[in-house]
């Protein structure tokens, strides 16, 4: 098999109808658009969601939800990720350097997910209650300044 010999399976593709090419073609004169009206004109069609002047559905329904612009600056990190961090003191900058959190991140919170077996020293990170007990139980330290 060669790339220049590949063809679609027989019957899978059909030749498109050429519109407005005479009476004998079956789609001559009006080209399948019918007589007069908005759809017969060139460029004559309404925008997406237009309902003939009736208030469209997307404007009748209430707005729902909110996406905070600040949310992207916050990140969560699990206990088992702290295990893989080789730095002696774990800070936001060290997590960025090891690519555990995005570079634009400003605030990081440690959550109690996974296991922690080695003692870690955490500085400047928010820590959940469960994560705090897990870190302190293996001999780790937390400085929240």
N, CA, C and O atoms as a GROMACS GRO file, in nm:
protein
  580
    1UNK      N    1   0.085  -0.118   0.000
    1UNK     CA    2   0.000   0.000   0.000
    1UNK      C    3   0.089   0.125   0.000
    1UNK      O    4   0.189   0.132   0.072
    2UNK      N    5   0.051   0.223  -0.082
    2UNK     CA    6   0.125   0.349  -0.091
    2UNK      C    7   0.028   0.463  -0.063
    2UNK      O    8  -0.092   0.454  -0.093
    3UNK      N    9   0.081   0.570  -0.006
    3UNK     CA   10  -0.005   0.684   0.028
    3UNK      C   11  -0.070   0.745  -0.095
    3UNK      O   12  -0.182   0.795  -0.087
    4UNK      N   13   0.000   0.741  -0.210
    4UNK     CA   14  -0.057   0.802  -0.330
    4UNK      C   15  -0.160   0.714  -0.398
    4UNK      O   16  -0.221   0.756  -0.497
    5UNK      N   17  -0.182   0.591  -0.347
    5UNK     CA   18  -0.283   0.504  -0.407
    5UNK      C   19  -0.406   0.488  -0.318
    5UNK      O   20  -0.500   0.418  -0.355
    6UNK      N   21  -0.405   0.553  -0.202
    6UNK     CA   22  -0.520   0.540  -0.111
    6UNK      C   23  -0.643   0.607  -0.169
    6UNK      O   24  -0.634   0.716  -0.226
    7UNK      N   25  -0.759   0.542  -0.155
    7UNK     CA   26  -0.886   0.597  -0.200
    7UNK      C   27  -0.991   0.566  -0.095
    7UNK      O   28  -0.977   0.467  -0.022
    8UNK      N   29  -1.096   0.647  -0.084
    8UNK     CA   30  -1.204   0.612   0.007
    8UNK      C   31  -1.276   0.486  -0.042
    8UNK      O   32  -1.269   0.451  -0.160
    9UNK      N   33  -1.345   0.419   0.050
    9UNK     CA   34  -1.420   0.298   0.014
    9UNK      C   35  -1.528   0.331  -0.088
    9UNK      O   36  -1.584   0.441  -0.083
   10UNK      N   37  -1.558   0.241  -0.179
   10UNK     CA   38  -1.660   0.268  -0.281
   10UNK      C   39  -1.796   0.299  -0.216
   10UNK      O   40  -1.843   0.225  -0.130
   11UNK      N   41  -1.856   0.408  -0.259
   11UNK     CA   42  -1.988   0.446  -0.208
   11UNK      C   43  -1.983   0.531  -0.082
   11UNK      O   44  -2.086   0.581  -0.038
   12UNK      N   45  -1.865   0.549  -0.022
   12UNK     CA   46  -1.858   0.627   0.101
   12UNK      C   47  -1.859   0.778   0.074
   12UNK      O   48  -1.901   0.855   0.161
   13UNK      N   49  -1.815   0.819  -0.042
   13UNK     CA   50  -1.819   0.961  -0.077
   13UNK      C   51  -1.904   0.979  -0.202
   13UNK      O   52  -1.900   0.897  -0.293
   14UNK      N   53  -1.979   1.085  -0.204
   14UNK     CA   54  -2.062   1.115  -0.321
   14UNK      C   55  -2.023   1.251  -0.375
   14UNK      O   56  -1.981   1.339  -0.300
   15UNK      N   57  -2.037   1.268  -0.504
   15UNK     CA   58  -2.004   1.395  -0.568
   15UNK      C   59  -2.114   1.495  -0.535
   15UNK      O   60  -2.232   1.464  -0.546
   16UNK      N   61  -2.074   1.616  -0.494
   16UNK     CA   62  -2.174   1.714  -0.454
   16UNK      C   63  -2.251   1.764  -0.576
   16UNK      O   64  -2.199   1.766  -0.688
   17UNK      N   65  -2.378   1.803  -0.553
   17UNK     CA   66  -2.462   1.856  -0.660
   17UNK      C   67  -2.416   1.996  -0.693
   17UNK      O   68  -2.397   2.078  -0.604
   18UNK      N   69  -2.398   2.025  -0.822
   18UNK     CA   70  -2.360   2.160  -0.864
   18UNK      C   71  -2.488   2.238  -0.888
   18UNK      O   72  -2.566   2.205  -0.979
   19UNK      N   73  -2.511   2.340  -0.808
   19UNK     CA   74  -2.636   2.415  -0.811
   19UNK      C   75  -2.635   2.519  -0.922
   19UNK      O   76  -2.532   2.575  -0.958
   20UNK      N   77  -2.755   2.543  -0.976
   20UNK     CA   78  -2.771   2.649  -1.076
   20UNK      C   79  -2.699   2.623  -1.206
   20UNK      O   80  -2.642   2.716  -1.264
   21UNK      N   81  -2.700   2.499  -1.255
   21UNK     CA   82  -2.630   2.465  -1.379
   21UNK      C   83  -2.728   2.415  -1.487
   21UNK      O   84  -2.696   2.322  -1.561
   22UNK      N   85  -2.846   2.476  -1.495
   22UNK     CA   86  -2.941   2.445  -1.601
   22UNK      C   87  -3.051   2.351  -1.556
   22UNK      O   88  -3.042   2.283  -1.454
   23UNK      N   89  -3.157   2.349  -1.638
   23UNK     CA   90  -3.278   2.272  -1.606
   23UNK      C   91  -3.248   2.124  -1.595
   23UNK      O   92  -3.302   2.057  -1.507
   24UNK      N   93  -3.165   2.073  -1.682
   24UNK     CA   94  -3.138   1.929  -1.686
   24UNK      C   95  -3.066   1.877  -1.562
   24UNK      O   96  -3.068   1.756  -1.536
   25UNK      N   97  -3.003   1.965  -1.485
   25UNK     CA   98  -2.928   1.918  -1.368
   25UNK      C   99  -3.019   1.882  -1.251
   25UNK      O  100  -2.978   1.810  -1.159
   26UNK      N  101  -3.143   1.931  -1.255
   26UNK     CA  102  -3.235   1.905  -1.145
   26UNK      C  103  -3.232   2.013  -1.039
   26UNK      O  104  -3.325   2.026  -0.959
   27UNK      N  105  -3.125   2.092  -1.037
   27UNK     CA  106  -3.118   2.203  -0.942
   27UNK      C  107  -3.075   2.330  -1.016
   27UNK      O  108  -2.980   2.397  -0.976
   28UNK      N  109  -3.146   2.360  -1.124
   28UNK     CA  110  -3.119   2.481  -1.202
   28UNK      C  111  -3.204   2.597  -1.150
   28UNK      O  112  -3.269   2.585  -1.046
   29UNK      N  113  -3.203   2.706  -1.220
   29UNK     CA  114  -3.280   2.827  -1.190
   29UNK      C  115  -3.263   2.875  -1.047
   29UNK      O  116  -3.172   2.954  -1.021
   30UNK      N  117  -3.347   2.830  -0.953
   30UNK     CA  118  -3.338   2.881  -0.815
   30UNK      C  119  -3.233   2.808  -0.732
   30UNK      O  120  -3.204   2.850  -0.621
   31UNK      N  121  -3.177   2.700  -0.784
   31UNK     CA  122  -3.068   2.631  -0.716
   31UNK      C  123  -3.110   2.568  -0.584
   31UNK      O  124  -3.032   2.564  -0.489
   32UNK      N  125  -3.234   2.517  -0.577
   32UNK     CA  126  -3.280   2.448  -0.457
   32UNK      C  127  -3.322   2.540  -0.344
   32UNK      O  128  -3.348   2.494  -0.233
   33UNK      N  129  -3.330   2.673  -0.372
   33UNK     CA  130  -3.365   2.769  -0.266
   33UNK      C  131  -3.513   2.805  -0.266
   33UNK      O  132  -3.559   2.875  -0.175
   34UNK      N  133  -3.588   2.760  -0.365
   34UNK     CA  134  -3.730   2.798  -0.371
   34UNK      C  135  -3.745   2.938  -0.428
   34UNK      O  136  -3.648   2.998  -0.475
   35UNK      N  137  -3.867   2.991  -0.423
   35UNK     CA  138  -3.895   3.122  -0.480
   35UNK      C  139  -3.907   3.228  -0.372
   35UNK      O  140  -3.980   3.208  -0.275
   36UNK      N  141  -3.836   3.337  -0.386
   36UNK     CA  142  -3.842   3.455  -0.298
   36UNK      C  143  -3.821   3.423  -0.150
   36UNK      O  144  -3.797   3.307  -0.114
   37UNK      N  145  -3.828   3.520  -0.069
   37UNK     CA  146  -3.815   3.501   0.075
   37UNK      C  147  -3.672   3.515   0.123
   37UNK      O  148  -3.577   3.521   0.044
   38UNK      N  149  -3.658   3.519   0.254
   38UNK     CA  150  -3.527   3.542   0.316
   38UNK      C  151  -3.424   3.435   0.279
   38UNK      O  152  -3.307   3.466   0.256
   39UNK      N  153  -3.468   3.312   0.273
   39UNK     CA  154  -3.374   3.202   0.246
   39UNK      C  155  -3.330   3.199   0.100
   39UNK      O  156  -3.227   3.140   0.069
   40UNK      N  157  -3.407   3.262   0.010
   40UNK     CA  158  -3.372   3.265  -0.131
   40UNK      C  159  -3.266   3.369  -0.161
   40UNK      O  160  -3.197   3.360  -0.263
   41UNK      N  161  -3.250   3.468  -0.074
   41UNK     CA  162  -3.155   3.577  -0.099
   41UNK      C  163  -3.013   3.538  -0.060
   41UNK      O  164  -2.992   3.453   0.027
   42UNK      N  165  -2.917   3.600  -0.123
   42UNK     CA  166  -2.778   3.576  -0.083
   42UNK      C  167  -2.752   3.650   0.047
   42UNK      O  168  -2.787   3.768   0.059
   43UNK      N  169  -2.692   3.583   0.142
   43UNK     CA  170  -2.667   3.645   0.272
   43UNK      C  171  -2.790   3.657   0.358
   43UNK      O  172  -2.785   3.716   0.465
   44UNK      N  173  -2.902   3.601   0.312
   44UNK     CA  174  -3.028   3.616   0.385
   44UNK      C  175  -3.052   3.503   0.481
   44UNK      O  176  -3.114   3.403   0.445
   45UNK      N  177  -3.005   3.517   0.603
   45UNK     CA  178  -3.037   3.419   0.706
   45UNK      C  179  -3.013   3.485   0.839
   45UNK      O  180  -2.933   3.579   0.849
   46UNK      N  181  -3.081   3.438   0.942
   46UNK     CA  182  -3.071   3.500   1.074
   46UNK      C  183  -2.949   3.451   1.149
   46UNK      O  184  -2.889   3.350   1.114
   47UNK      N  185  -2.914   3.523   1.254
   47UNK     CA  186  -2.799   3.482   1.335
   47UNK      C  187  -2.836   3.363   1.424
   47UNK      O  188  -2.955   3.333   1.441
   48UNK      N  189  -2.738   3.298   1.478
   48UNK     CA  190  -2.760   3.182   1.565
   48UNK      C  191  -2.840   3.224   1.687
   48UNK      O  192  -2.808   3.324   1.752
   49UNK      N  193  -2.945   3.150   1.718
   49UNK     CA  194  -3.027   3.178   1.835
   49UNK      C  195  -3.142   3.272   1.807
   49UNK      O  196  -3.225   3.296   1.895
   50UNK      N  197  -3.150   3.327   1.686
   50UNK     CA  198  -3.259   3.421   1.654
   50UNK      C  199  -3.390   3.344   1.641
   50UNK      O  200  -3.395   3.240   1.575
   51UNK      N  201  -3.496   3.395   1.704
   51UNK     CA  202  -3.625   3.326   1.705
   51UNK      C  203  -3.735   3.411   1.647
   51UNK      O  204  -3.848   3.412   1.697
   52UNK      N  205  -3.704   3.484   1.540
   52UNK     CA  206  -3.805   3.562   1.471
   52UNK      C  207  -3.853   3.682   1.551
   52UNK      O  208  -3.967   3.724   1.532
   53UNK      N  209  -3.773   3.738   1.637
   53UNK     CA  210  -3.812   3.853   1.716
   53UNK      C  211  -3.855   3.817   1.857
   53UNK      O  212  -3.850   3.901   1.947
   54UNK      N  213  -3.897   3.692   1.877
   54UNK     CA  214  -3.928   3.645   2.013
   54UNK      C  215  -3.800   3.647   2.096
   54UNK      O  216  -3.691   3.624   2.043
   55UNK      N  217  -3.813   3.673   2.224
   55UNK     CA  218  -3.695   3.675   2.311
   55UNK      C  219  -3.629   3.537   2.308
   55UNK      O  220  -3.691   3.438   2.347
   56UNK      N  221  -3.504   3.528   2.262
   56UNK     CA  222  -3.441   3.397   2.247
   56UNK      C  223  -3.417   3.326   2.379
   56UNK      O  224  -3.408   3.388   2.485
   57UNK      N  225  -3.406   3.195   2.370
   57UNK     CA  226  -3.394   3.111   2.489
   57UNK      C  227  -3.276   3.151   2.577
   57UNK      O  228  -3.289   3.157   2.699
   58UNK      N  229  -3.161   3.180   2.514
   58UNK     CA  230  -3.044   3.213   2.595
   58UNK      C  231  -3.058   3.345   2.668
   58UNK      O  232  -2.982   3.372   2.761
   59UNK      N  233  -3.155   3.429   2.629
   59UNK     CA  234  -3.180   3.554   2.702
   59UNK      C  235  -3.297   3.542   2.798
   59UNK      O  236  -3.309   3.621   2.892
   60UNK      N  237  -3.384   3.443   2.774
   60UNK     CA  238  -3.497   3.421   2.866
   60UNK      C  239  -3.453   3.355   2.994
   60UNK      O  240  -3.510   3.381   3.100
   61UNK      N  241  -3.352   3.268   2.986
   61UNK     CA  242  -3.309   3.193   3.105
   61UNK      C  243  -3.218   3.280   3.192
   61UNK      O  244  -3.144   3.363   3.140
   62UNK      N  245  -3.223   3.260   3.323
   62UNK     CA  246  -3.139   3.341   3.412
   62UNK      C  247  -2.992   3.302   3.400
   62UNK      O  248  -2.958   3.189   3.365
   63UNK      N  249  -2.906   3.398   3.432
   63UNK     CA  250  -2.762   3.368   3.434
   63UNK      C  251  -2.733   3.282   3.556
   63UNK      O  252  -2.787   3.306   3.664
   64UNK      N  253  -2.646   3.183   3.539
   64UNK     CA  254  -2.616   3.091   3.648
   64UNK      C  255  -2.466   3.082   3.665
   64UNK      O  256  -2.391   3.075   3.567
   65UNK      N  257  -2.423   3.082   3.789
   65UNK     CA  258  -2.283   3.055   3.818
   65UNK      C  259  -2.193   3.175   3.809
   65UNK      O  260  -2.234   3.283   3.765
   66UNK      N  261  -2.071   3.155   3.852
   66UNK     CA  262  -1.971   3.260   3.855
   66UNK      C  263  -1.834   3.194   3.853
   66UNK      O  264  -1.812   3.096   3.925
   67UNK      N  265  -1.743   3.245   3.773
   67UNK     CA  266  -1.606   3.195   3.771
   67UNK      C  267  -1.514   3.304   3.823
   67UNK      O  268  -1.504   3.412   3.765
   68UNK      N  269  -1.451   3.276   3.932
   68UNK     CA  270  -1.364   3.375   3.996
   68UNK      C  271  -1.237   3.394   3.915
   68UNK      O  272  -1.175   3.297   3.871
   69UNK      N  273  -1.197   3.519   3.896
   69UNK     CA  274  -1.072   3.549   3.827
   69UNK      C  275  -0.952   3.519   3.915
   69UNK      O  276  -0.842   3.496   3.865
   70UNK      N  277  -0.973   3.518   4.048
   70UNK     CA  278  -0.865   3.492   4.142
   70UNK      C  279  -0.837   3.343   4.160
   70UNK      O  280  -0.732   3.306   4.213
   71UNK      N  281  -0.929   3.257   4.117
   71UNK     CA  282  -0.918   3.114   4.143
   71UNK      C  283  -0.791   3.053   4.083
   71UNK      O  284  -0.737   2.957   4.137
   72UNK      N  285  -0.744   3.109   3.970
   72UNK     CA  286  -0.627   3.051   3.906
   72UNK      C  287  -0.498   3.075   3.987
   72UNK      O  288  -0.398   3.007   3.963
   73UNK      N  289  -0.500   3.169   4.081
   73UNK     CA  290  -0.382   3.197   4.162
   73UNK      C  291  -0.372   3.105   4.283
   73UNK      O  292  -0.272   3.108   4.355
   74UNK      N  293  -0.475   3.024   4.307
   74UNK     CA  294  -0.475   2.931   4.420
   74UNK      C  295  -0.450   2.789   4.369
   74UNK      O  296  -0.493   2.753   4.260
   75UNK      N  297  -0.380   2.710   4.450
   75UNK     CA  298  -0.356   2.571   4.412
   75UNK      C  299  -0.358   2.485   4.537
   75UNK      O  300  -0.333   2.532   4.648
   76UNK      N  301  -0.389   2.358   4.519
   76UNK     CA  302  -0.387   2.260   4.628
   76UNK      C  303  -0.279   2.158   4.598
   76UNK      O  304  -0.254   2.125   4.482
   77UNK      N  305  -0.216   2.110   4.703
   77UNK     CA  306  -0.114   2.006   4.686
   77UNK      C  307  -0.139   1.897   4.788
   77UNK      O  308  -0.173   1.924   4.903
   78UNK      N  309  -0.122   1.774   4.745
   78UNK     CA  310  -0.150   1.658   4.831
   78UNK      C  311  -0.026   1.620   4.912
   78UNK      O  312   0.086   1.659   4.879
   79UNK      N  313  -0.048   1.544   5.019
   79UNK     CA  314   0.062   1.500   5.104
   79UNK      C  315   0.164   1.417   5.028
   79UNK      O  316   0.284   1.432   5.048
   80UNK      N  317   0.117   1.329   4.939
   80UNK     CA  318   0.211   1.244   4.867
   80UNK      C  319   0.297   1.322   4.767
   80UNK      O  320   0.401   1.272   4.724
   81UNK      N  321   0.256   1.443   4.730
   81UNK     CA  322   0.341   1.527   4.647
   81UNK      C  323   0.454   1.587   4.730
   81UNK      O  324   0.565   1.605   4.679
   82UNK      N  325   0.427   1.617   4.856
   82UNK     CA  326   0.531   1.670   4.945
   82UNK      C  327   0.642   1.568   4.962
   82UNK      O  328   0.759   1.604   4.977
   83UNK      N  329   0.605   1.442   4.959
   83UNK     CA  330   0.701   1.332   4.974
   83UNK      C  331   0.806   1.337   4.863
   83UNK      O  332   0.924   1.308   4.886
   84UNK      N  333   0.763   1.373   4.742
   84UNK     CA  334   0.853   1.374   4.627
   84UNK      C  335   0.937   1.500   4.617
   84UNK      O  336   1.032   1.504   4.539
   85UNK      N  337   0.903   1.603   4.695
   85UNK     CA  338   0.978   1.729   4.690
   85UNK      C  339   1.109   1.712   4.766
   85UNK      O  340   1.110   1.675   4.884
   86UNK      N  341   1.221   1.740   4.699
   86UNK     CA  342   1.353   1.712   4.757
   86UNK      C  343   1.406   1.826   4.844
   86UNK      O  344   1.504   1.807   4.916
   87UNK      N  345   1.343   1.943   4.841
   87UNK     CA  346   1.393   2.058   4.916
   87UNK      C  347   1.378   2.038   5.066
   87UNK      O  348   1.287   1.970   5.113
   88UNK      N  349   1.472   2.099   5.142
   88UNK     CA  350   1.467   2.084   5.287
   88UNK      C  351   1.351   2.163   5.346
   88UNK      O  352   1.284   2.116   5.438
   89UNK      N  353   1.328   2.284   5.294
   89UNK     CA  354   1.214   2.367   5.337
   89UNK      C  355   1.122   2.383   5.216
   89UNK      O  356   1.164   2.430   5.111
   90UNK      N  357   0.996   2.344   5.234
   90UNK     CA  358   0.901   2.350   5.123
   90UNK      C  359   0.826   2.483   5.130
   90UNK      O  360   0.754   2.510   5.226
   91UNK      N  361   0.844   2.566   5.027
   91UNK     CA  362   0.776   2.694   5.015
   91UNK      C  363   0.702   2.698   4.882
   91UNK      O  364   0.710   2.604   4.803
   92UNK      N  365   0.629   2.808   4.858
   92UNK     CA  366   0.559   2.823   4.730
   92UNK      C  367   0.661   2.823   4.616
   92UNK      O  368   0.638   2.762   4.511
   93UNK      N  369   0.774   2.893   4.636
   93UNK     CA  370   0.876   2.901   4.531
   93UNK      C  371   0.938   2.766   4.501
   93UNK      O  372   0.965   2.734   4.385
   94UNK      N  373   0.961   2.685   4.604
   94UNK     CA  374   1.020   2.552   4.580
   94UNK      C  375   0.921   2.461   4.507
   94UNK      O  376   0.962   2.379   4.426
   95UNK      N  377   0.792   2.476   4.535
   95UNK     CA  378   0.690   2.396   4.465
   95UNK      C  379   0.682   2.437   4.318
   95UNK      O  380   0.662   2.353   4.231
   96UNK      N  381   0.697   2.569   4.292
   96UNK     CA  382   0.699   2.617   4.154
   96UNK      C  383   0.821   2.564   4.081
   96UNK      O  384   0.812   2.522   3.966
   97UNK      N  385   0.935   2.567   4.149
   97UNK     CA  386   1.060   2.522   4.087
   97UNK      C  387   1.054   2.373   4.051
   97UNK      O  388   1.108   2.331   3.949
   98UNK      N  389   0.988   2.292   4.135
   98UNK     CA  390   0.974   2.149   4.110
   98UNK      C  391   0.851   2.116   4.026
   98UNK      O  392   0.821   1.999   4.003
   99UNK      N  393   0.778   2.219   3.980
   99UNK     CA  394   0.661   2.208   3.893
   99UNK      C  395   0.548   2.127   3.954
   99UNK      O  396   0.479   2.051   3.885
  100UNK      N  397   0.528   2.144   4.085
  100UNK     CA  398   0.412   2.084   4.150
  100UNK      C  399   0.290   2.175   4.139
  100UNK      O  400   0.176   2.128   4.142
  101UNK      N  401   0.314   2.307   4.126
  101UNK     CA  402   0.207   2.405   4.108
  101UNK      C  403   0.246   2.494   3.990
  101UNK      O  404   0.364   2.503   3.956
  102UNK      N  405   0.149   2.561   3.925
  102UNK     CA  406   0.180   2.648   3.811
  102UNK      C  407   0.267   2.767   3.852
  102UNK      O  408   0.269   2.806   3.969
  103UNK      N  409   0.338   2.824   3.757
  103UNK     CA  410   0.430   2.934   3.784
  103UNK      C  411   0.357   3.061   3.829
  103UNK      O  412   0.414   3.139   3.905
  104UNK      N  413   0.233   3.082   3.785
  104UNK     CA  414   0.159   3.202   3.821
  104UNK      C  415   0.087   3.189   3.955
  104UNK      O  416   0.020   3.283   3.997
  105UNK      N  417   0.099   3.077   4.021
  105UNK     CA  418   0.030   3.051   4.147
  105UNK      C  419   0.088   3.137   4.260
  105UNK      O  420   0.209   3.156   4.268
  106UNK      N  421   0.000   3.189   4.347
  106UNK     CA  422   0.044   3.274   4.458
  106UNK      C  423   0.020   3.209   4.594
  106UNK      O  424   0.098   3.229   4.687
  107UNK      N  425  -0.089   3.132   4.606
  107UNK     CA  426  -0.124   3.071   4.734
  107UNK      C  427  -0.139   2.920   4.715
  107UNK      O  428  -0.200   2.875   4.618
  108UNK      N  429  -0.083   2.845   4.807
  108UNK     CA  430  -0.090   2.699   4.799
  108UNK      C  431  -0.141   2.645   4.932
  108UNK      O  432  -0.100   2.692   5.038
  109UNK      N  433  -0.230   2.547   4.926
  109UNK     CA  434  -0.281   2.483   5.046
  109UNK      C  435  -0.251   2.334   5.040
  109UNK      O  436  -0.273   2.269   4.938
  110UNK      N  437  -0.200   2.281   5.150
  110UNK     CA  438  -0.171   2.138   5.159
  110UNK      C  439  -0.297   2.069   5.211
  110UNK      O  440  -0.350   2.107   5.315
  111UNK      N  441  -0.344   1.967   5.138
  111UNK     CA  442  -0.463   1.894   5.180
  111UNK      C  443  -0.426   1.750   5.216
  111UNK      O  444  -0.327   1.696   5.167
  112UNK      N  445  -0.508   1.689   5.301
  112UNK     CA  446  -0.480   1.554   5.349
  112UNK      C  447  -0.527   1.451   5.248
  112UNK      O  448  -0.636   1.394   5.263
  113UNK      N  449  -0.446   1.427   5.147
  113UNK     CA  450  -0.476   1.326   5.048
  113UNK      C  451  -0.348   1.248   5.021
  113UNK      O  452  -0.247   1.306   4.982
  114UNK      N  453  -0.352   1.118   5.041
  114UNK     CA  454  -0.233   1.036   5.024
  114UNK      C  455  -0.160   1.017   5.156
  114UNK      O  456  -0.207   1.062   5.261
  115UNK      N  457  -0.046   0.951   5.150
  115UNK     CA  458   0.032   0.918   5.270
  115UNK      C  459   0.160   1.000   5.273
  115UNK      O  460   0.217   1.034   5.168
  116UNK      N  461   0.206   1.032   5.394
  116UNK     CA  462   0.333   1.101   5.413
  116UNK      C  463   0.416   1.018   5.510
  116UNK      O  464   0.370   0.986   5.619
  117UNK      N  465   0.539   0.982   5.470
  117UNK     CA  466   0.622   0.897   5.555
  117UNK      C  467   0.746   0.969   5.605
  117UNK      O  468   0.802   0.930   5.708
  118UNK      N  469   0.790   1.074   5.533
  118UNK     CA  470   0.910   1.145   5.579
  118UNK      C  471   0.873   1.279   5.641
  118UNK      O  472   0.770   1.338   5.607
  119UNK      N  473   0.957   1.327   5.732
  119UNK     CA  474   0.933   1.456   5.798
  119UNK      C  475   0.967   1.568   5.702
  119UNK      O  476   1.073   1.568   5.640
  120UNK      N  477   0.875   1.666   5.690
  120UNK     CA  478   0.896   1.779   5.602
  120UNK      C  479   0.882   1.909   5.681
  120UNK      O  480   0.809   1.915   5.780
  121UNK      N  481   0.952   2.014   5.635
  121UNK     CA  482   0.941   2.146   5.697
  121UNK      C  483   0.869   2.236   5.598
  121UNK      O  484   0.920   2.263   5.489
  122UNK      N  485   0.750   2.283   5.636
  122UNK     CA  486   0.665   2.363   5.546
  122UNK      C  487   0.667   2.507   5.594
  122UNK      O  488   0.653   2.534   5.714
  123UNK      N  489   0.684   2.600   5.498
  123UNK     CA  490   0.689   2.741   5.534
  123UNK      C  491   0.606   2.822   5.435
  123UNK      O  492   0.624   2.812   5.313
  124UNK      N  493   0.514   2.902   5.488
  124UNK     CA  494   0.434   2.993   5.406
  124UNK      C  495   0.322   2.929   5.328
  124UNK      O  496   0.271   2.990   5.234
  125UNK      N  497   0.282   2.808   5.362
  125UNK     CA  498   0.171   2.742   5.295
  125UNK      C  499   0.053   2.727   5.390
  125UNK      O  500   0.072   2.712   5.511
  126UNK      N  501  -0.067   2.732   5.336
  126UNK     CA  502  -0.185   2.701   5.416
  126UNK      C  503  -0.196   2.550   5.429
  126UNK      O  504  -0.162   2.477   5.336
  127UNK      N  505  -0.242   2.503   5.545
  127UNK     CA  506  -0.248   2.359   5.570
  127UNK      C  507  -0.384   2.325   5.630
  127UNK      O  508  -0.429   2.392   5.723
  128UNK      N  509  -0.450   2.221   5.577
  128UNK     CA  510  -0.578   2.178   5.632
  128UNK      C  511  -0.554   2.105   5.765
  128UNK      O  512  -0.441   2.065   5.795
  129UNK      N  513  -0.661   2.088   5.845
  129UNK     CA  514  -0.648   2.023   5.976
  129UNK      C  515  -0.594   1.881   5.963
  129UNK      O  516  -0.503   1.841   6.036
  130UNK      N  517  -0.650   1.805   5.869
  130UNK     CA  518  -0.607   1.667   5.850
  130UNK      C  519  -0.462   1.658   5.805
  130UNK      O  520  -0.388   1.570   5.848
  131UNK      N  521  -0.421   1.751   5.717
  131UNK     CA  522  -0.283   1.752   5.669
  131UNK      C  523  -0.189   1.792   5.782
  131UNK      O  524  -0.078   1.739   5.792
  132UNK      N  525  -0.232   1.884   5.868
  132UNK     CA  526  -0.149   1.929   5.980
  132UNK      C  527  -0.119   1.813   6.075
  132UNK      O  528  -0.005   1.795   6.118
  133UNK      N  529  -0.221   1.734   6.107
  133UNK     CA  530  -0.200   1.621   6.198
  133UNK      C  531  -0.111   1.515   6.133
  133UNK      O  532  -0.028   1.453   6.200
  134UNK      N  533  -0.128   1.494   6.002
  134UNK     CA  534  -0.047   1.395   5.931
  134UNK      C  535   0.100   1.437   5.926
  134UNK      O  536   0.189   1.354   5.943
  135UNK      N  537   0.125   1.565   5.902
  135UNK     CA  538   0.263   1.616   5.893
  135UNK      C  539   0.331   1.609   6.030
  135UNK      O  540   0.446   1.567   6.041
  136UNK      N  541   0.258   1.652   6.133
  136UNK     CA  542   0.316   1.655   6.268
  136UNK      C  543   0.333   1.514   6.325
  136UNK      O  544   0.420   1.492   6.409
  137UNK      N  545   0.252   1.418   6.281
  137UNK     CA  546   0.262   1.282   6.333
  137UNK      C  547   0.389   1.211   6.284
  137UNK      O  548   0.438   1.120   6.350
  138UNK      N  549   0.443   1.254   6.167
  138UNK     CA  550   0.568   1.193   6.118
  138UNK      C  551   0.691   1.279   6.155
  138UNK      O  552   0.802   1.250   6.110
  139UNK      N  553   0.670   1.383   6.236
  139UNK     CA  554   0.781   1.465   6.284
  139UNK      C  555   0.809   1.588   6.199
  139UNK      O  556   0.918   1.645   6.206
  140UNK      N  557   0.714   1.629   6.120
  140UNK     CA  558   0.733   1.747   6.035
  140UNK      C  559   0.702   1.876   6.110
  140UNK      O  560   0.644   1.873   6.219
  141UNK      N  561   0.740   1.991   6.050
  141UNK     CA  562   0.715   2.122   6.112
  141UNK      C  563   0.640   2.210   6.013
  141UNK      O  564   0.656   2.198   5.892
  142UNK      N  565   0.557   2.302   6.070
  142UNK     CA  566   0.480   2.394   5.986
  142UNK      C  567   0.499   2.535   6.039
  142UNK      O  568   0.470   2.563   6.155
  143UNK      N  569   0.549   2.624   5.952
  143UNK     CA  570   0.558   2.767   5.982
  143UNK      C  571   0.463   2.838   5.887
  143UNK      O  572   0.484   2.834   5.766
  144UNK      N  573   0.360   2.902   5.937
  144UNK     CA  574   0.257   2.964   5.851
  144UNK      C  575   0.279   3.113   5.837
  144UNK      O  576   0.181   3.188   5.843
  145UNK      N  577   0.402   3.161   5.817
  145UNK     CA  578   0.423   3.305   5.802
  145UNK      C  579   0.460   3.339   5.661
  145UNK      O  580   0.482   3.456   5.629
   0.00000   0.00000   0.00000
